Amino acid sequence: MAPEPYVDPGCAGLPQHASKAVGLLGRIDLPGEAASVHEARHYLRVLLAGIGHPQADDAVLLVSELVANSVRHSDSRLPRGQVTVAVTRRSGTLHVDVVDAGSATSAPRVRAGADAETCTGRGLWLVQELAAAWGWHESEAGRVVWFQLALSNPPTPS
């Protein structure tokens, strides 16, 4: 199923005029379960193929890590839980929000000692390494973990 551009009054908690101003490309609401990781990956891959984003593979990897964290560590994993992925263009960058129910007992953090050889717990490390910027905040919509990727190809090392 191909994603359809979606304009709504609350993209990741933004008022309608703000979501139009930042160039909303799409949004999908998913159940807070493991199968949603695949759905989020597929949704973003198809959406970014439509605009020919040069870092689509990185974006798909990062959204899968964030949605996996949401369904594993946030209260969205509870019955009727939900995770939202919202994708926008902002000032020469692709901006992706993953919104979940958060958790009273934990907050997003890069695990100490995580690296490319670590088997688990490296999701936010990957986000930190591949994204131009990333962060998180609480909003009316829930906990938002976001990342940005440049809309142009990154420079190649010489």
C-alpha positions as CSV (number, residue, x, y, z in Angstrom):
1,M,0.0,0.0,0.0
2,A,1.5,3.3,-1.1
3,P,1.5,6.1,1.5
4,E,-0.7,9.1,0.8
5,P,0.4,12.6,1.7
6,Y,-1.6,13.5,4.8
7,V,-2.3,16.9,6.2
8,D,-4.0,17.0,9.6
9,P,-4.4,19.5,12.4
10,G,-1.8,18.0,14.6
11,C,1.3,16.6,12.9
12,A,3.3,15.4,15.9
13,G,1.5,18.0,18.0
14,L,2.0,20.9,15.7
15,P,-0.8,23.3,14.9
16,Q,-2.2,23.0,11.4
17,H,-0.5,26.2,10.1
18,A,2.8,24.9,11.3
19,S,2.4,21.5,9.7
20,K,1.7,23.2,6.4
21,A,4.7,25.6,6.8
22,V,7.2,22.8,7.3
23,G,6.1,20.8,4.3
24,L,4.4,17.7,5.7
25,L,5.2,14.7,3.4
26,G,3.2,12.1,5.3
27,R,2.1,10.6,8.5
28,I,1.1,7.1,9.7
29,D,-0.5,5.9,12.9
30,L,0.5,2.4,13.9
31,P,-0.4,0.0,16.7
32,G,2.2,-0.2,19.5
33,E,3.4,-3.7,18.5
34,A,6.4,-5.3,17.0
35,A,4.8,-5.7,13.5
36,S,4.6,-1.9,13.3
37,V,8.4,-1.7,12.8
38,H,8.1,-3.4,9.4
39,E,5.0,-1.2,8.6
40,A,6.9,2.0,9.4
41,R,10.0,0.9,7.3
42,H,7.8,0.1,4.3
43,Y,5.8,3.3,4.7
44,L,8.9,5.5,4.8
45,R,10.7,3.6,2.0
46,V,7.7,4.1,-0.4
47,L,7.2,7.7,0.7
48,L,10.9,8.6,0.1
49,A,11.0,6.8,-3.2
50,G,8.4,9.3,-4.4
51,I,10.8,12.2,-3.8
52,G,14.0,10.4,-4.6
53,H,15.6,11.2,-1.2
54,P,19.4,10.4,-1.5
55,Q,19.5,9.0,2.1
56,A,16.4,6.9,2.0
57,D,18.2,3.8,3.3
58,D,19.5,5.7,6.3
59,A,16.1,7.2,7.0
60,V,14.4,3.8,6.9
61,L,17.1,2.3,9.2
62,L,16.7,5.1,11.7
63,V,12.8,5.0,11.7
64,S,12.9,1.3,12.3
65,E,15.2,1.8,15.3
66,L,13.0,4.5,16.8
67,V,9.7,2.6,16.2
68,A,11.3,-0.6,17.7
69,N,12.3,1.5,20.8
70,S,8.7,2.8,21.0
71,V,7.1,-0.6,20.9
72,R,9.7,-2.1,23.2
73,H,10.2,0.6,25.9
74,S,7.3,3.1,25.9
75,D,3.8,2.8,27.2
76,S,2.7,2.5,23.6
77,R,3.4,-1.2,24.0
78,L,0.3,-1.5,26.3
79,P,-3.1,-2.4,25.0
80,R,-4.5,0.1,22.5
81,G,-1.1,1.8,22.4
82,Q,-0.1,3.7,19.3
83,V,3.0,5.0,17.6
84,T,2.9,7.8,15.0
85,V,5.5,8.5,12.3
86,A,5.4,12.0,10.8
87,V,7.7,13.1,7.9
88,T,8.4,16.7,6.9
89,R,10.7,18.8,4.9
90,R,12.3,21.6,6.9
91,S,15.0,24.0,5.6
92,G,16.9,21.6,3.4
93,T,16.4,18.6,5.7
94,L,14.2,15.6,6.0
95,H,12.7,15.7,9.5
96,V,11.1,12.5,11.0
97,D,9.2,12.4,14.2
98,V,8.3,9.2,16.0
99,V,5.7,9.9,18.7
100,D,4.7,7.4,21.4
101,A,3.2,7.4,24.8
102,G,6.5,7.8,26.6
103,S,7.4,6.1,29.8
104,A,7.4,7.3,33.4
105,T,10.4,5.1,34.2
106,S,12.8,5.8,31.2
107,A,13.9,8.4,28.7
108,P,15.7,8.1,25.4
109,R,19.4,8.0,25.8
110,V,22.4,6.6,23.9
111,R,23.6,3.6,25.8
112,A,27.1,4.0,27.2
113,G,29.6,1.7,25.3
114,A,27.3,1.3,22.3
115,D,29.1,1.0,18.9
116,A,28.9,-0.8,15.6
117,E,29.9,-4.1,17.2
118,T,27.2,-4.0,19.9
119,C,24.5,-6.6,19.4
120,T,21.7,-4.8,21.3
121,G,21.0,-1.3,22.6
122,R,22.6,0.5,19.7
123,G,19.4,2.1,18.2
124,L,20.0,5.6,19.4
125,W,23.7,5.2,18.8
126,L,22.9,4.6,15.1
127,V,20.6,7.7,15.1
128,Q,23.4,9.7,16.7
129,E,25.9,8.5,14.1
130,L,23.8,8.8,10.9
131,A,21.5,11.8,11.5
132,A,22.5,15.4,10.9
133,A,20.7,16.1,14.2
134,W,18.4,14.3,16.6
135,G,16.7,14.8,19.9
136,W,13.5,14.2,21.9
137,H,10.9,16.2,23.9
138,E,7.6,15.8,25.5
139,S,4.5,17.2,23.7
140,E,0.8,17.1,24.0
141,A,0.8,14.3,21.5
142,G,3.3,12.3,23.6
143,R,7.0,11.7,23.6
144,V,8.6,12.8,20.3
145,V,11.9,11.4,19.3
146,W,13.1,13.0,16.0
147,F,16.0,13.0,13.6
148,Q,17.0,15.0,10.6
149,L,18.9,14.0,7.4
150,A,20.2,16.4,4.7
151,L,18.1,16.5,1.5
152,S,21.3,16.4,-0.5
153,N,24.0,13.7,-0.6
154,P,26.4,13.9,2.3
155,P,30.0,14.8,1.4
156,T,32.2,11.8,0.8
157,P,35.4,11.5,2.8
158,S,38.6,12.1,0.8
